[in-house]
Every structure is written in C-alpha cells, then in structure tokens.
Amino acid sequence: MGDSIAGAEGPALRAALTAAGVEFENASSDGGGTVVNGDRMSRQLAKTTWKELKKNIAAFRPNVIAYQITTYDWGTRQQQRASYEKFAKAARDAGAELVIVSAPPFKVDDFYKKYESAIKSAPEVAEEVAEAGGGGVRFLDSARLWGTDSGAAKALRAPDGIHSCQQGSAAFAKWLGGELGKRYGFAPAPPEEWAEGSWTDDERFTKLGCK
C-alpha cells in the first residue's frame, strides 16, 4: 500500500516476490493512498484508502500488509499516531502483521512545502507506534537503502525528483524483499531471476520519462 511512489515500485516488487514464491497484491493508489486522518484533504484521501483496505483484506486475506508512508500523510503528530495505531489494529484484527516503510527521499516542491513538517514527523511517529506495538507492527527505515538526499545519485529518483525508474524500483524490491524474507521466513529470489523481466516495460516508467 502507498501512493504513486509505491506504485512505481510495485512492478519490480511483484516480480521479486513472485519469483520468491510469495503472493503479492498491489494496493497502491496514485494521488492518494494515505491512511492518515489529518487535514481536510488527507481525510478525504484516507476515507477512500480505508474503504479499499476493507475490500482488499476480505478478497486477498493477507498475512502481511506493507504500507509505504505516503507524501500525503499530513496531520499533527497526534493525528498520525492515532491513524497508524488504527491501522495496526485493523491489520491485527485481520490476522495480519503491519509493516510500515518510510518513504524514499523526494523533492519537496512548492506543492509539498507547507506540509514539510508532517512529512518529517510521519516516519518518526510510525517508528514510535511500531516500538509500542507489541510485535504486531514493524517499521523499516528505507534511508538505509536510499539515504536522505533526493538529489544524490544513491536516491535513484526519476527526472521528477519524486518517483523511481526501473533501476530504483529494482533496488527497492531487492531491499524490501530481503527485509521481509528475514522476518517472515522465505528466501528472496536472486535479482538475475526477475530484475530484467517484462515489468520493466510498465507504462508507469514511460510516463515518468524513464529511459
């Protein structure tokens, strides 16, 4: 789950997990995906996310729900905490564990500037919720993969400075697949088995101007 950043990572993640024998459902949402009931806009987006989550849980019956913090997780720390705690309970009630992954570094342009403090606090609050969650919720800091500078070569951002192209998506899939494998007892498939598959032709990458 997540926004369009997670959406761009999804094709590679599906290929990597499928190659490892893990069932995968992409529940990301372009221009939305947040679970945070914060300001007026995020509340509207979250309303849709919660509705879709209920349907996806019923249809897919996941044992792990992975949520990448979105660029729309706007709200106070209290609103973020309440929303992540609600999310953890929803996962637990469904018999699943919740894995919250911090967003990659992205360009904070004029649109995001006024939400910069919420963007900064979201992963901090998510980590606190995970630490207090009694094992049913985990937090993974993707800065270990990307670093913290969206302009650095390590961040592997697309030309828009926000999403990833094929190389970045493959790097994320390799990293997250490895992290999930360690925690949930499966062996990630070697990249040579999936990294150059048909997923690289996904139209998302064309729209992002990826080469």
N, C-alpha and C positions, 0 to 999 in steps of 0.2 A: 504494500500500500504506500501511497505517497502522491506527489504531484507530477508535473511533466518531467521533472528531473529524474524521478524514479521511472517514469515511462520510458525515457531514453535508455535507461539502464536495463529495462525489462527484457528486451530481446536476447541480450547476452546472458542475463541471469537465467532465463528459461532454458537456453541451450546448455549452460553449465550444469544446472541442477538436473535437467532431464538426462543428460549424459551420465550423471551420478546415480540415476535411478530414483530421483526424488520428484514427486508430483508438485507442480507449480501452477498457481493461478495468479495472473497479473491483475491486480485490483487498483492500479494507479489511476489518477484522474487528471487530465490536462486542465490547468486553470483552476485547480481545487485540490481535493484530497485531504484537507486538514480535518483533524478531529477536535480541534480547539474551539470551544465556545467562548470567543473573546469579544472583539468589537463587532459592529453590525455586519460587516462584510464576511468576517470569518465565521460568524454564527450561521449565516446563510449557507456558506460552503460546507460547514460541519454538518448541518442538517441533512444535506444530501449524502455526505460520507457515512453518517450513522445509519441512514436508511439502506444504503448499498451494503454496508458491513453486515447488517442483519440478514440480508438476502444471500450474501456470499457465504456466510457461516452455515446457513441452512443447506445451501447447494453443494458446497465444497467440503465442509466438515474438516477444517484444517487442524493440525495439532501444533502448528507454529504460525503465528501471524507476525510478519515482519513489516514494520512501519518506518519509512524514512521520513524524518521530520520535514515538513513542507516549508516552502517560502511564505506560506500563509498562516503559520501557527501564531497568529497575532493575538495578543491579550496580555494581561498582567501576569505576574508570576503565579498569583493565586488561581487565576483562570486556567493557566496552562497546567498547573498541578492538579486541579480538580478534573480537568479533561483527561489527562494521562492516567490518573487513578481510575476514572470511569472506564477508560479503555482497557486497563489491566483487568478490571472486574469482568468486563464483557468477554474478554478472552478466556479468563478463568472459568466463567460460567459455561462457556462453550467447550471446555475441556482442552483448551489450547494454552500455550505459553506465548507471551508477547515479547518480541524483540524490537526495541526502538533503536534506530540507527541515526546518528547525526547526519545532517545534510552536508554535501560537499561544499567547499568554499565557492561562492559565486559573486558575481559583480553586483554590488549594491548601487543600482542606478537611481534616478530621480523617483521612480515608482516605489522602490523599496526603502528609500532613505528615512522616511518618517516612521518606519517600522523596525529600524535597526536595533533598538534596544530589545524588542520582543524576539527578533531573530537571534540575538545573542543569548538571551535568557532561556530560550526553549530547550537546547540540549543540556544546559545546567540543571534545569528543573527535571527533565526526563531522567537524568542520571540519579538525582536525589530520589525520585519515585522508584526507580529500579533498586536502589540500595535499601529502600524501606519495604520492598515488595515481597519479601519472604521467598525469593527464588522463582516466583511465577512470572516475573518480568525482568528482562535483561536490557542493558544499554551497551551499544557498541559505538565507539568513537571512531568515525571514519577519517579523522585527521591523521590517524596512523597510516592511512593509505595516501590521502591527497595532500597532507599538510594543511596550512591555514590561509595561504595566499592564492586567491583565484587567478592571479596573473602569472603565477610561477609555472614553469614547464611541468612540474610534478602534478599539478592540479588537472591537467589534461582537459581543459574546458574547450567547448566548441567555440566558433567565432563570436557567438553572442555573449560569451563570458559566463554563461549560466548552466547550460546543458553539457552533456558529453557526446563525443563522436564515438565511433566503433572502438577505437583503442581505449578510451576512457571507460566505456561500458564494459569491455572485456576485463580491464584491470579491476573494476569494481566486482564483477561476477566472480573472478578468481579469489579476491579477498573475502567477500562475504560468504562464498561457498566454503572456503576454508574455515572461517569462523563458525559457521553453522555446523559444519562437519565435526569439528572438535566438540561441540556442545551436544549434538544430537546423534552421534554415533554412526556417521556414514563417511565413506571415503570420497572426497571430491575427485571428479574426473580430471585427468591431465588436460591442460589447455589445448594441446595438439589434437585432442579428440573433438573439440567443439568450437574453438576460437575463430576458425575461418569458415564457419558454416553459412548457410543461406540467410541467417539472421542479419548478417552484415549488409544485406540489401534492403533492410526495412526502410520504408518511406520516411520514417521519422528523421533518419540521418540525411536524406536528400533535402528535406525541408530545413534542416539546420545548417545546410551548406557544407556538410562534411564531404571530404574527398574520398 
